[in-house]
Amino acid sequence: MQIDSTRFGRIEVDPDTVIEFPQPLAGFENSRRYKLLHEDVSNPIVMWLQSLDEPDVSFGLIDPACIGINYEITLDDSETALLKISDPGTVSVLLMVRKEDNQLMPASHAPILINTAARLGMQKPGISARIVFSNR
């Protein structure tokens, strides 16, 4: 299928790659279907979560590990059922980011969880992250 996006123009989306958010992201109740876009490289730094329902809605995302943030997230039974998690290894944790003064500022308190096997996502607000500083 093809969609028109304000940020990316017209893009081709394989329906088998659509990520559904059964509970919409806060403030975006009309967007439940998304496509995760990124550069065609093995470890993209920034990815985009593009709404398929609203062409103006897209969010920059990063892997929190790339900035030294690690999460240990406990989901209750309803959240596990919502994401249809049978294997925790299929769940990716991503952070929304915004650009501020030429820097990416992560929203570390509300990670996005995506079950890549079931293509289901949710936002988990109110989470504390463990920040790990490595010697670079």
N, C-alpha and C positions, 0 to 999 in steps of 0.2 A: 504494500500500500504506500501511497505517497502522502506526505503531510507538508503543509506550509508552516514555516517557523519564522518568526521575526528575526531571530539571531542568525539562523543558518540557511534561510531560504527554503527552497523545496528540497526535501530529503526523502529517500526511499527507506521504508521501514519494513523489515521482515516481521510479520505478525507473531512469529514464534519467539521474538526477542523483546516483546512488549512487557514491561514491568507494571503490575497493577498494585495500587495502594488501596486496599479495602477501606481503610480509614484515611481520608484525605489529609494532606499536610495542613497544619493550622493556617487558616487564612486563604486556602486554595481549595475550597470545597468542590469546585467544578472541575478540578483536575484529579483524575484517578489513574489515568494511563500515561506511562512515561517511556521514553527510550533513553538509554544510557549511551551517550556519544563520547568519543575520545579520539585522539590522534592514533594513527595506525602504527603504534610502537609497542614494544613489549611491556613497558612500565610507564604508562602516561602519568604525568604529575597532576594535571587538572582534567577532570571529566565533566560532562554536562548532563544533567537530568532534564531532558526536554519534554514538556507536557505535550501529549498528543491531542488533548482536549481543548487547550487554550494556547494558540501560537505565540502569545507574548510571554508565557511562563517558562522559564528555564533557570536552573540553579547550578552554580559551579560546585563541584565536589572534589575532595581529595581523600586519599588514604591517610588516616591519622598517623600511621606508623612513619610516614615520610617526614613528619615534623616532631617525632619523638613522643607521640601520645599513644598509649595503649589502654584498652578497655577490657574490663571483666564485667560483662553484662549478664544479669540474671533476668530471665523472662518468666512471667507467670504462665500458668497453663493456657489461659485465653490468648496470650500473645504468641505462644508457641503454636497454638492451633491456628491463629490468624495467619501466620507465616508458613504454616504447614511444614514445620521443621521436623525432619526425622534424623538428619545428620547435621550437627552444629557446624561441621566443616564446609557446608554449603552457604553459610551466612557471611556476607561481607559487611563490614562496618565502614561507613564513609561519613565525612563531615562536609556540611555546606560551608562555602567560603564566600567572602565578599572582598572586593579590591578596595583598599583604603591607603592612600598615599603610596601607590605602587607596591604595596605589600598585600599578600593574601591573609585575611583575618578569618580564622576558623570559628564556627559556632560549636565549640567542644561540648557544650552542655546538652545538646540535642542531636545525637548522631542519627544517621539514616541506616537502617538495617535492611539488607536485601537478601532474600533467600534466592540465590542464583539458579538453583535447580527448579524451584516452583515459580520463579519470576514474580515474587510477591515482596512488597516493601512496606515499611512503616518507619515512623519517626519515634524515637524514644527520648522524650524530654526529661530533664532533671537528673541526668547521669553525671557522675563524677569520673573524671579521667585520671589515670596515673601518668604523670609526665616523666619521661625517662630522658636524661641528658646523656648523650654519648660523647666520647672524646673524638673530635674530628680533626 
